[in-house]
Amino acid sequence: MGIADCMVREVSEIQRLVQEAILVTELVDRKANIQKYGSFSDRNPTVGKMRKCKLCGIRERESEHQCRVIAREKEQEALDRKNKAILAAEGIDV
């Protein structure tokens, strides 16, 4: 190994470090742009995007939405089962 080999390795290491620094700078710039110009869901990815439910028409965050139509149907089914059980216990056929 001569001095030339060591110089080549140092130059390639310096080039790699410069490329990493450029990538880090680009990521920092992208993050700053999102914070300045991004939508609410871009700036806060944990809350999710807004969407409108096709069944109930409510507009909510994807992470929070529970369809009211489906919930109402489940409640009604549970109430129907309960009523049938009460009627069956009293001996009334449905």
Backbone torsions as a table, in degrees:
resi	resn	phi	psi	omega
1	MET	NA	123.2	-180.0
2	GLY	-104.3	-178.1	179.0
3	ILE	-64.3	-34.2	180.0
4	ALA	-62.8	-42.1	178.5
5	ASP	-63.1	-42.2	178.4
6	CYS	-63.7	-40.1	179.2
7	MET	-65.1	-41.2	179.3
8	VAL	-63.8	-42.9	179.0
9	ARG	-64.1	-42.2	179.1
10	GLU	-64.1	-41.9	179.8
11	VAL	-64.7	-43.3	179.9
12	SER	-66.5	-36.1	176.5
13	GLU	-65.8	-41.0	177.7
14	ILE	-64.2	-41.6	178.7
15	GLN	-63.1	-41.1	178.6
16	ARG	-63.6	-43.0	179.0
17	LEU	-65.1	-38.5	177.8
18	VAL	-64.5	-42.4	178.9
19	GLN	-63.3	-41.4	177.3
20	GLU	-63.6	-40.3	178.5
21	ALA	-63.4	-39.4	178.3
22	ILE	-64.1	-44.0	179.1
23	LEU	-62.5	-41.7	178.5
24	VAL	-63.3	-42.0	178.6
25	THR	-62.3	-42.2	178.3
26	GLU	-63.8	-41.0	178.0
27	LEU	-64.2	-40.8	178.6
28	VAL	-64.3	-42.2	178.2
29	ASP	-63.5	-41.9	-179.9
30	ARG	-63.8	-42.3	178.7
31	LYS	-63.3	-40.9	179.1
32	ALA	-64.8	-40.1	178.6
33	ASN	-64.9	-39.9	178.0
34	ILE	-64.4	-43.5	179.8
35	GLN	-64.1	-32.2	-177.1
36	LYS	-88.0	-42.4	-171.3
37	TYR	-115.2	-7.5	-175.3
38	GLY	-74.8	161.7	176.6
39	SER	-72.4	172.6	-179.3
40	PHE	-59.1	-42.6	-179.1
41	SER	-71.6	-26.2	173.9
42	ASP	-68.6	-40.9	-178.7
43	ARG	-75.9	-25.7	-178.1
44	ASN	-130.2	75.2	-173.4
45	PRO	-65.3	-17.3	-178.4
46	THR	-73.3	-23.8	-178.4
47	VAL	-83.8	-20.6	177.4
48	GLY	85.9	170.6	-178.5
49	LYS	-85.6	159.6	175.7
50	MET	-78.4	145.4	173.9
51	ARG	-149.0	156.5	179.4
52	LYS	-107.6	125.7	-179.1
53	CYS	-69.1	132.9	-179.0
54	LYS	-74.0	-21.3	-178.7
55	LEU	-89.0	-49.4	-174.0
56	CYS	-103.7	-12.7	176.6
57	GLY	79.5	3.5	180.0
58	ILE	-78.0	138.4	177.3
59	ARG	-104.2	114.3	-177.9
60	GLU	-143.3	171.8	174.2
61	ARG	-68.8	145.6	-179.4
62	GLU	-58.5	-35.6	-176.7
63	SER	-75.1	-17.4	-175.2
64	GLU	-105.7	-16.7	-167.0
65	HIS	-72.3	132.2	168.0
66	GLN	-131.7	115.2	-174.4
67	CYS	-60.4	126.2	-179.1
68	ARG	-72.9	-30.0	178.1
69	VAL	-65.0	-47.5	179.8
70	ILE	-64.8	-41.1	179.2
71	ALA	-62.6	-42.5	178.7
72	ARG	-63.2	-41.8	179.2
73	GLU	-63.4	-41.0	178.4
74	LYS	-64.7	-40.8	177.9
75	GLU	-63.2	-41.3	-179.6
76	GLN	-66.0	-41.5	177.8
77	GLU	-61.7	-42.9	179.3
78	ALA	-64.0	-40.9	178.5
79	LEU	-65.3	-40.7	178.3
80	ASP	-62.8	-43.2	178.1
81	ARG	-62.1	-41.0	-179.7
82	LYS	-64.9	-44.2	179.8
83	ASN	-64.0	-40.1	178.6
84	LYS	-64.8	-38.4	178.8
85	ALA	-65.6	-39.4	179.0
86	ILE	-65.5	-44.7	180.0
87	LEU	-66.0	-38.4	178.9
88	ALA	-66.3	-35.5	178.9
89	ALA	-66.8	-30.3	179.9
90	GLU	-87.7	-4.1	177.2
91	GLY	85.6	17.9	179.7
92	ILE	-97.5	125.8	177.5
93	ASP	-80.9	141.4	179.5
94	VAL	-115.1	NA	NA
